[in-house]
Amino acid sequence: MDEQQGVRGGGPPWRGRHGPPWPARRGEGEWASRWPWRSTVLITVFVLFGSHFAAHRQHGERADLDVLAWALLLVASGLLLWRRRYPVAVVFGTAGAVLVYLGAGYPYGPVFLTVVVACFSAVVAGHRKAAWGAVGMLWAGHVLVAHWLYRWLPPAGDPAASWAQEGGIAAWVAAVVALAELARARREQWARDRAERAQAARRRADEERLRIARELHDVLAHSISVINVQAGVGLALLDTDPEQARAALTTIKAASKEALGEVRQVLDTLRTPGDAPRAPAPGLDRLPELVQQAASAGLTVDVEGAPPRLAPGTDLAAFRIVQEALTNVVRHSGSRHARVHVGHDSTALRLRIDDDGPATGADAGGSGNGLAGMRERAAALGGTIEAGPRPDGGFRVLAVLPLKPAAKEDDR
């Protein structure tokens, strides 16, 4: 029920237009709300120590680190603490802090790492344009500072940067954006794979529920129909013919016991998924049992023909179709005689169940899904079901089940 609501009314597996364009993983909202303390502290320590060593190597070429420089380094690194909650603000904030740092003439160094990490976070979070815009703003600002404003900015006497250096910086920027896009694409692919696996699991669960519901319907409809008929016989003969009433009660007991056993077998598959059933699934080899049960309900059944060796799925479907057809005769036909013909050739199994009618219109409390269930069983195997009145009166059910899928099933 929950799975169906999730597919129909609970929203698609993709987030809305204001969220990232991938399905939410379990715990992803909790992950996004966590504070990345450890990674932020490690990046901050690396940026501070790396900038200190870079300042020594570039002494005399760039301005020395002062209070403003350390403050800008701390701001650029500290903003990464909010990169999961506010990726757009963080990527622009780090790019702005680094641009001011470079404009003040401070040494080149690992300060660029803060922009790289912020860019990755923004792209992976789905804010691609914001990440591109922030990185582009930083590169354009650096070009402006290094080729025009350098005359009025510290350090004094600093020459213009070479265009080869700008080309190298542009290549680094392109590499960072490309890697971020690759990470985003991989994450979206993983998310799509997870969504497809979840959808396939829901589909298998729905199919299994449908199979179990069909099994329960077939078992209960047949057994309860027999019980209903025998209960009516017992009540009618309780005073006038106690022995016949006793026989009807004995039939009710046997039918209910068999129904309980089959229902328990179906429900065992729910309690222990994947385990083999305790009893083999019924097949056409149990046609004599169906004939005996029908006889206990006052219906005489003649069986013609013998079934070939069938795959378990086809054998079960054929048994359930015959069972449901005989149940409908007991419940809805005035005839006390039915005929079951089993025929086959190299390609198909043919089942024909006839009764002479007429229809009584009686309903023993069935759900009305018997014919639909038979058609679903036949369709699942690639077969067909035809059910309707015969030209000479009565009713006929004709089922054709292909044998080629059965042969493949045997090979497995």
C-alpha positions, 0 to 999 in steps of 0.5 A: 500500500505504501509503495503504491502511494509512493508511485501514485500520489506520494510524488515521483522519485525525483525532487521538485524544481527547487531541489537538486536534480537527483532522487533523495537517498535515505538519510540525505537530508540528515547528511546535508544538515550536518556540519562538516567540521573535520574537513573544514578544520583540515582545509583551514590548517592546510591553507594557513600553513601552506600560505605561510610557506608560500609567503616565505618562497615569494618574499619580495615578490608579493606582499607579506602576510598581515592581519588582513591576510590571515583574516581573509584566509580564515574567512575563505576557509571558514565559509566551507563550514556552511557549504552543504547548507548554503552552497551558492553563498559559500562559493561566491563568498570564498571566490570574493575573499580570494579575489580580495586576497589576490587584489591586496597582493598577498602570495599565491598559494593553497588559498585557491583550494577553498574555491575548489572545494566550494565549487565542487559542493555547489556543482554536486548540489545542483547549482552549476551556474552559480559555481561557474559564475563564481569561478568565472568572477574570480578568474575575470577579477584576477585578469583585471588585477594582474593586467590593469589594476596592478599599477595601483595595488600592492606590492609596489613595483609588481609587474603585469602577469604574463598571459601564459600564466593566465592561460595556466590559470584558465586551464586549472579553472576548466579542470576544476569545473570539469571534475566537478561536473564529472562528480555530479554526473556520476552521482546522478547516475548512481541515484538513477540506478538506485531509483531504478532498483527501488522501482524494480523492487516495488514492481516485484513486490506488487507482482508477488502480492498479486500472485498471492491474492490470486492464489488466496482467491482461487483456494478460498473461492473453491473451498468456500463454495463447496462449504456453502453448498454442503452447509445448505444441504446439511441444513435442509436434511438435518431433521429428515435425513441425519445421515446425509446431513452428517455426510455434508458436515464431513465434506465441510470439515474436509474442504475447510481443512484442505483450504486451511492447509493451502492458505497456510502454504501461501502465507508461509511464503510471506513469513519466510521469503525465499524459502522453498514451500513445504508442499509442492504446488498443485497441478493437473495431477490433482484433477481427481481431487477436484472431481472428488470435491465437486462430487461432494458438492453434488456435481458430477465431473467427467474428465477426458484426456491426459495432460503432458508433462508441464512446467510448474508455472503452467501446471499450477495455472492449469489446475487453478483454471480448472478449479475456478471453472468448476467452482463457478459451475457449483455456484452459478449453474443449475447443472449437476454435470460438467465435463473437463477436456484436456488436450494438447499438441506440440505448441499448446495445452487446451483446457475445455470445461463445459456445463449444460446450465442453465445459469441460476444467478446465485452468488455464494459470496464470491468477489466476481474476480474469478474470470479475471483471475483466470485471464491474468494467469493465462496472459502471464504465460502468453495464453488466452481464456475464452468464457461465455455461453454455448450456442446450445445452452450452458457455459464453456471455459476454453483455455489455451496455454502455450507449451514453449515457455514451459519447455524453457522453464524446464530447462532452467 
